[in-house]
């Protein structure tokens, strides 16, 4: 297959590119920094410039491509070790980076004489809103009305027109990706190494986690499964509360997990972005399991034991 990927150098994109080229696919990574991308891409993948807003200069690549995987979007948490506050400007960039990338993909597909067979469209469990309850959320659950919920709705809708063009579209609503290279885990590991581990806020909020290995495997599974259509929660089958996550991480690291961090203190330091860890979603991957996907890491203990070395 010839596959175009936006966001191919990010936390999920880079191992996904490695896996797809390892499967023998030709991969073209659309990037704003081709030289930097080319330095880290494996054999079988190449970088091509794009502005992350339009189909200018790359749209022709969609003609005859087998698939497009659209992972583009500014990081919700920011690029630093500590999450960046959601200023009005950051909110605008987060929203626009997702919508413009999606619209650019649609423009490229519309112009293609031979259209891609499938589009994998990124989204997040933030679609359901940031919640403090324990209601189980499946792909049929309604969207939230907060910033993350509305952003994910717009993100998903940005590429909806390709369905009318005969393209199979899969939406991946990803949870908290556990990885050594980024995401929330490195900071939580540091917290426990400093003997400061403990629940964040009430600890009753659910964290819908997924190991990076299973995230990549699920995308490959959905890419090749013709029955996969519509939204899929990319989360492990057993979400846990924040308190349970801290206890399990402490157990894996042989560190105590007894020092709570009050919600008010986190909101004071981080502002609204603190909701990423103080709230959550009890999302489960119902459709993914129904299609027969097998998780390598379905239990948190084994996922963390694999990552914390």
Order of alpha helices (4+ residues) and beta strands (2+ residues): beta-alpha-beta-alpha-beta-beta-alpha-beta-beta-alpha-beta-beta-alpha-beta-beta-alpha-beta-beta-alpha-alpha-alpha-beta-alpha-alpha
